[in-house]
Amino acid sequence: QVRLVESGGGLVQPGGSLRLSCAAPGLSFNINAMGWYRQAPGKQRELVAAATSGGSTHYADSVKGRFTISRGSAKNTVYLQMNSLKAEDTAVYYCNAAPYDLDYYILGPHEYDYWGQGTQVTVSS
């Protein structure tokens, strides 16, 4: 599988903002869904947000109203705007892309998808 290219993580104070970016060049299939997962130490991987090329979106309850996922104008790009960050948002965030509709995508895991290497987001004073 081809790894996605992601960036934007870092250290931010509580209440601050970060914007994660992901691009999926060179994929071997037409992707429909792109999403952001996160995994904190000692916790299982969690789907944070997902978006399809048609504009459908999904958010975990813990981030609704604070995070916004969007598909870029460039092919196979996705962004995650994270506002009002909390300490509990601290995790490694992973970009993901898959050729499924949103309802199937959010069920996870997927038989066929692509992953980024992960970017660390740390929210701390």
C-alpha positions as CSV (number, residue, x, y, z in Angstrom):
1,Q,0.0,0.0,0.0
2,V,1.1,3.5,-0.7
3,R,1.6,5.7,2.3
4,L,-0.3,9.0,2.5
5,V,1.6,12.2,3.1
6,E,0.4,14.1,6.2
7,S,1.6,17.0,8.2
8,G,0.5,19.7,10.7
9,G,0.9,18.1,14.1
10,G,2.7,19.8,16.9
11,L,2.5,21.1,20.4
12,V,-0.3,23.5,21.2
13,Q,-1.8,24.9,24.4
14,P,-5.3,24.0,25.5
15,G,-7.8,26.1,23.6
16,G,-5.5,26.4,20.6
17,S,-5.8,25.3,17.1
18,L,-4.0,23.1,14.6
19,R,-4.6,22.2,11.0
20,L,-3.7,18.8,9.7
21,S,-3.2,18.2,6.1
22,C,-3.0,14.9,4.1
23,A,-2.5,14.1,0.4
24,A,-2.9,10.8,-1.2
25,P,-0.8,10.8,-4.4
26,G,-0.1,7.7,-6.4
27,L,-3.1,5.6,-5.1
28,S,-3.9,2.4,-7.1
29,F,-7.6,2.9,-6.8
30,N,-10.2,5.6,-6.8
31,I,-10.7,6.6,-3.2
32,N,-14.0,7.9,-2.0
33,A,-13.6,8.3,1.7
34,M,-10.8,10.0,3.6
35,G,-10.6,10.2,7.3
36,W,-8.5,11.0,10.4
37,Y,-8.0,8.5,13.1
38,R,-6.1,9.0,16.3
39,Q,-4.6,6.8,18.9
40,A,-3.5,7.9,22.4
41,P,-1.2,6.0,24.6
42,G,-3.1,3.1,26.2
43,K,-6.2,3.6,24.1
44,Q,-7.5,2.0,21.0
45,R,-7.5,3.7,17.6
46,E,-10.5,6.0,17.2
47,L,-12.0,7.5,14.0
48,V,-12.1,11.2,14.6
49,A,-13.7,12.4,11.3
50,A,-14.3,11.3,7.8
51,A,-15.4,12.9,4.6
52,T,-16.4,11.6,1.2
53,S,-15.7,13.1,-2.2
54,G,-19.4,13.9,-2.4
55,G,-19.4,16.0,0.7
56,S,-20.7,13.7,3.4
57,T,-19.0,14.0,6.8
58,H,-18.8,12.2,10.0
59,Y,-17.4,13.2,13.4
60,A,-16.8,11.4,16.6
61,D,-19.0,12.8,19.4
62,S,-15.9,14.0,21.3
63,V,-14.9,16.4,18.6
64,K,-18.2,17.7,17.2
65,G,-18.3,21.4,17.2
66,R,-14.5,21.7,17.5
67,F,-13.0,19.9,14.6
68,T,-13.9,20.3,10.9
69,I,-12.9,17.9,8.2
70,S,-12.8,19.1,4.6
71,R,-11.7,17.7,1.2
72,G,-9.3,19.9,-0.7
73,S,-9.7,21.1,-4.2
74,A,-6.7,19.0,-5.2
75,K,-7.4,15.4,-5.8
76,N,-7.2,13.1,-2.9
77,T,-6.5,15.7,-0.2
78,V,-8.1,16.1,3.1
79,Y,-7.7,18.5,6.1
80,L,-8.6,18.5,9.7
81,Q,-9.1,21.9,11.3
82,M,-8.9,21.4,15.1
83,N,-10.0,24.2,17.3
84,S,-10.6,24.5,21.0
85,L,-8.1,21.7,21.6
86,K,-8.2,19.9,24.8
87,A,-5.6,17.8,26.6
88,E,-7.6,14.7,25.8
89,D,-7.1,15.4,22.1
90,T,-3.4,14.5,22.6
91,A,-2.7,11.5,20.3
92,V,-1.0,10.4,17.1
93,Y,-3.3,11.3,14.3
94,Y,-3.4,9.2,11.1
95,C,-4.7,10.0,7.7
96,N,-6.6,7.2,5.9
97,A,-8.1,6.8,2.5
98,A,-10.4,4.0,1.2
99,P,-12.7,3.3,-1.7
100,Y,-15.9,3.0,0.3
101,D,-19.1,5.0,1.0
102,L,-19.3,6.8,4.3
103,D,-21.7,4.4,6.0
104,Y,-19.4,1.5,5.4
105,Y,-16.2,3.5,6.0
106,I,-17.1,4.6,9.5
107,L,-17.7,1.0,10.7
108,G,-14.0,0.1,10.3
109,P,-11.7,-1.7,9.9
110,H,-11.4,-1.8,6.2
111,E,-10.2,-4.6,3.9
112,Y,-8.4,-2.2,1.6
113,D,-7.2,1.2,2.6
114,Y,-4.1,3.5,2.8
115,W,-2.5,5.1,5.8
116,G,-0.2,7.9,6.6
117,Q,2.7,7.6,9.0
118,G,1.0,9.5,11.7
119,T,1.6,13.0,13.1
120,Q,1.8,13.8,16.8
121,V,-0.6,16.2,18.3
122,T,0.2,17.3,21.9
123,V,-2.1,19.6,23.8
124,S,-0.5,20.8,26.9
125,S,0.3,23.9,28.9
